[in-house]
Amino acid sequence: MFILKRQDVEISTVQHPTRDQKVPILHYQGQTFRLISVFKASQEVEAKTLWRSLTDNRGKACVLLEEPERFSVWGKIRWEQLDSDTGSHSNIEILTLASILLLQAVYMDIEDLLGNRQAGLFEKDITGILQQKQFPQVSSPESAKALLTVEPSQMPKLPLWQETHVIILLEELHRLGKTYFGDTNFAHQLEDRLQDMPEEELLIFIGWLNQSPLSKLWQ
């Protein structure tokens, strides 16, 4: 959408509604943007690749800010929804939430398209992965079942995962999905599967995904 210099914009911070931290906000011509990702000055190509992916390929309203010491990508938000959209989720919680929503979407597709027997086998496969990789809080059969079936908004709290857990889950989910469906088409409907996420959180997840090796699997 825009490639801007520091003198073109105003940057401020707002207090996170639930955490003891500040959230950086960029203002440009009456529009408000939230920070998605920061790059070093030497990473101009990577910054522009992410920016173009979000704007040209996904139609998102984003700013690429050029500064002498860094590049940064910002996604548009609505000011009146700032409190709720910066919301209750930290960045790792956003990654966790997105991975759970993708897991549940694939599980529901298997159940709908392939039947209950295949869904039951998929549940066993996922439970085995969670146990083998020692995922915090979801390695028992009961908690794995809940992970597949309980809306994240209805969970008492999201599991406390690290970025490595999210990467492992999405790698294994892609592998299993390809095995069950026979192709990788299921991985090319990313935003449809994440439509329940706030737009700003979705942008943060996509920004992270595009910078990870997983971008070749999930599009």
C-alpha positions in Angstrom: 0.0 0.0 0.0 2.6 2.6 1.1 6.4 2.8 1.3 7.1 5.7 3.7 9.9 7.4 5.5 10.1 8.2 9.2 9.3 11.9 8.5 6.1 10.9 6.8 4.5 9.3 9.8 3.8 9.7 13.5 4.6 6.8 15.8 3.2 6.6 19.3 2.5 3.9 21.9 -0.7 2.8 23.7 -0.9 0.8 26.8 -1.8 -2.8 26.2 -5.2 -3.4 27.8 -4.2 -6.5 29.7 -0.4 -6.5 29.9 2.2 -4.3 31.4 3.6 -3.3 28.1 3.2 -0.6 25.3 2.0 -1.3 21.8 3.6 0.7 19.0 1.1 2.4 16.7 1.9 4.3 13.4 -0.4 7.1 12.2 -0.5 8.2 8.6 -3.1 10.6 7.0 -5.7 9.7 9.5 -5.1 6.0 9.3 -3.7 3.8 12.1 -1.3 0.9 11.7 0.0 -1.8 14.2 3.5 -3.1 14.0 3.7 -6.6 12.4 7.5 -7.2 11.9 10.9 -5.5 12.1 13.9 -6.1 9.9 17.5 -5.0 10.1 18.8 -2.4 7.6 20.6 -5.3 5.7 17.2 -7.1 5.3 15.6 -4.7 2.8 14.8 -7.6 0.4 13.1 -9.6 3.1 11.1 -6.6 4.3 9.9 -5.7 0.9 9.0 -9.4 0.1 6.8 -9.6 3.2 5.2 -6.2 2.5 4.5 -7.2 -1.1 3.1 -10.5 0.0 0.7 -8.9 2.3 -0.4 -6.0 0.0 -0.2 -7.5 -3.5 -0.9 -11.2 -2.9 -3.4 -10.9 0.1 -4.8 -7.4 -0.5 -4.0 -6.1 3.0 -3.5 -2.5 3.8 0.1 -2.2 5.0 2.9 0.3 5.4 6.6 -0.4 4.7 8.5 2.1 6.8 12.1 2.8 5.7 14.5 4.1 8.4 18.3 4.4 8.3 18.8 1.6 10.8 15.8 -0.7 10.0 12.7 -1.6 8.0 9.4 -2.3 9.5 6.0 -3.6 8.3 2.8 -2.3 9.8 -0.8 -3.5 9.2 -3.9 -1.2 9.3 -6.2 -1.3 12.2 -9.4 0.6 13.2 -8.7 3.1 16.0 -12.0 2.5 17.7 -11.3 -1.2 18.0 -7.7 -0.8 19.1 -8.3 -1.9 22.7 -10.1 -5.1 21.7 -7.9 -5.9 18.7 -4.5 -5.5 20.5 -6.6 -7.6 22.8 -5.6 -10.3 25.2 -3.1 -12.1 23.0 0.7 -11.8 22.9 2.6 -12.7 19.8 3.2 -16.3 20.8 -0.5 -16.6 21.8 -1.4 -15.4 18.3 0.8 -18.1 16.8 -0.7 -20.7 19.1 -4.3 -19.6 18.4 -3.7 -19.7 14.6 -2.2 -23.2 14.8 -5.1 -24.5 16.8 -7.6 -23.1 14.4 -5.8 -24.7 11.5 -5.7 -28.0 13.3 -9.4 -27.9 14.0 -10.2 -26.9 10.5 -8.3 -29.8 9.0 -9.9 -32.2 11.6 -13.4 -31.0 10.7 -12.7 -31.4 7.0 -11.5 -35.0 7.5 -14.6 -35.7 9.5 -16.9 -34.1 6.9 -15.2 -35.4 3.8 -13.7 -38.8 4.9 -16.0 -39.9 7.7 -15.8 -40.6 11.4 -13.4 -43.5 11.1 -10.7 -41.4 9.4 -11.3 -38.6 11.9 -10.7 -41.1 14.7 -7.4 -42.2 13.1 -6.4 -38.6 12.7 -7.1 -37.9 16.3 -4.9 -40.8 17.3 -2.1 -39.6 15.0 -2.3 -36.1 16.5 -2.4 -37.4 20.1 0.7 -39.5 19.4 2.6 -36.4 18.0 1.6 -34.3 21.0 2.8 -37.0 23.4 6.0 -37.8 21.5 7.0 -34.1 21.2 5.9 -33.4 24.8 3.6 -30.5 24.0 2.8 -28.7 27.3 -0.8 -29.2 28.6 -2.2 -31.2 25.7 -0.3 -34.5 25.6 -3.0 -36.7 27.2 -5.8 -38.2 25.0 -8.4 -36.1 26.8 -6.6 -32.8 26.4 -5.8 -33.7 22.7 -9.4 -34.3 22.1 -10.3 -31.0 23.6 -7.7 -29.3 21.4 -9.5 -30.7 18.3 -13.1 -29.9 19.4 -13.3 -27.0 21.8 -13.5 -23.5 20.3 -10.3 -21.6 21.4 -12.5 -18.8 22.7 -14.2 -21.3 25.1 -10.9 -22.7 26.4 -10.0 -21.6 30.0 -6.7 -20.5 28.5 -4.5 -21.3 25.5 -1.8 -23.8 26.1 1.6 -22.3 27.0 3.6 -23.2 23.9 6.8 -21.9 22.5 7.4 -21.0 18.8 9.1 -24.4 18.3 5.8 -26.1 19.3 3.9 -24.1 16.8 6.4 -25.0 14.0 6.3 -28.7 14.9 2.5 -28.8 14.9 2.1 -27.0 11.6 4.8 -29.2 10.0 3.2 -32.4 11.3 -0.3 -31.2 10.4 0.7 -30.5 6.8 2.3 -34.0 6.6 -0.8 -35.7 8.0 -3.2 -33.6 5.9 -1.3 -34.6 2.7 -1.5 -38.2 3.8 -5.3 -38.1 4.5 -6.4 -36.0 1.6 -3.9 -37.2 -0.9 -2.8 -33.6 -1.9 -1.9 -30.3 -0.3 -5.0 -28.2 -1.4 -6.1 -28.0 2.2 -3.1 -25.9 3.0 -3.9 -23.2 0.4 -7.1 -21.9 2.1 -5.2 -20.3 5.0 -7.3 -17.1 5.5 -10.6 -18.9 5.1 -9.6 -21.2 7.9 -8.5 -18.3 10.1 -11.5 -16.0 9.4 -12.5 -16.0 13.1 -9.2 -14.3 14.0 -9.1 -10.5 14.4 -7.6 -9.0 11.2 -4.7 -7.5 13.1 -3.8 -10.9 14.7 -4.2 -12.6 11.4 -1.7 -10.1 9.9 0.8 -10.8 12.6 0.5 -14.6 12.0 0.8 -14.3 8.3 3.8 -12.0 8.7 5.5 -14.6 10.9 4.5 -17.4 8.6 6.0 -15.7 5.5 9.3 -15.4 7.2 9.5 -19.0 8.3 10.2 -22.2 6.3 6.5 -23.0 6.8 5.6 -20.5 4.2 6.4 -23.1 1.5 3.8 -25.5 3.1 1.0 -23.1 4.1 -0.1 -20.5 1.6 
